[in-house]
Amino acid sequence: MAARDHKDPQIVVNPKSIVRRLPPLECERLQGYPDGWTASESDSARYKALGNSVALSCVDYIMSGIADVLDEK
């Protein structure tokens, strides 16, 4: 990939660098789900489901804030 400024391209990404793809198990852990939460699906379906989900820690934080506000009333 190159970024172009008129005629002289600048290299943005070195094509020889290696990018490691996270396996579905690591994606589950990053989102806060237990290991094997999506194990019954194919890897592509697991990636899609985990990519469209929300991190459990974020949901917990938001819901505890809502609960605190409701308890004040």
C-alpha atoms as one frame of an Amber mdcrd trajectory, in Angstrom:
protein
   0.000   0.000   0.000   1.325   3.413  -0.831   0.162   6.931  -0.045   0.581
   9.199  -3.016   1.392  12.890  -2.936   1.054  13.778  -6.602   3.937  11.846
  -8.238   6.152  10.551  -5.431   4.632   7.619  -3.526   5.591   7.063   0.102
   5.522   3.568   1.502   2.915   3.316   4.258   3.016  -0.426   4.932   6.098
  -2.546   4.408   4.901  -5.573   2.413   7.539  -7.777   4.054   6.165  -7.207
   7.560   4.120 -10.011   9.043   0.698  -9.372  10.565  -0.490 -12.025  12.979
  -4.173 -12.878  12.776  -5.889 -13.484  16.101  -7.532 -16.895  16.418 -11.198
 -16.951  17.458 -10.238 -18.031  20.993  -8.185 -14.855  21.519 -11.008 -12.758
  20.063 -13.397 -14.306  22.584 -11.006 -13.501  25.405 -10.586  -9.890  24.236
 -14.348  -9.417  24.230 -14.652 -10.972  27.698 -16.455 -14.143  26.671 -15.546
 -17.557  28.107 -13.282 -19.814  26.048 -15.213 -21.692  23.373 -18.271 -19.412
  23.571 -18.664 -19.555  19.778 -16.991 -22.939  19.229 -20.045 -24.526  17.601
 -19.684 -22.271  14.528 -17.160 -22.066  11.679 -14.183 -19.744  12.140 -15.567
 -17.160   9.713 -18.917 -17.135  11.535 -17.062 -16.826  14.854 -15.064 -13.824
  13.607 -18.239 -12.187  12.329 -20.162 -12.798  15.558 -17.321 -11.560  17.753
 -16.718  -8.544  15.533 -20.367  -7.546  15.784 -20.541  -8.058  19.541 -19.705
  -5.664  22.351 -17.079  -6.174  25.033 -18.678  -7.453  28.220 -16.564  -5.141
  30.376 -18.000  -2.119  28.537 -21.561  -3.357  28.961 -20.933  -3.991  32.657
 -19.524  -0.475  33.133 -22.426   1.207  31.344 -25.086  -0.848  33.079 -23.571
  -0.214  36.528 -23.642   3.538  35.760 -27.303   3.312  34.787 -28.054   1.342
  37.955 -26.309   3.998  40.074 -28.407   6.772  38.523 -31.611   4.808  39.009
 -30.724   4.087  42.641 -30.323   7.822  43.322 -33.906   8.522  42.247
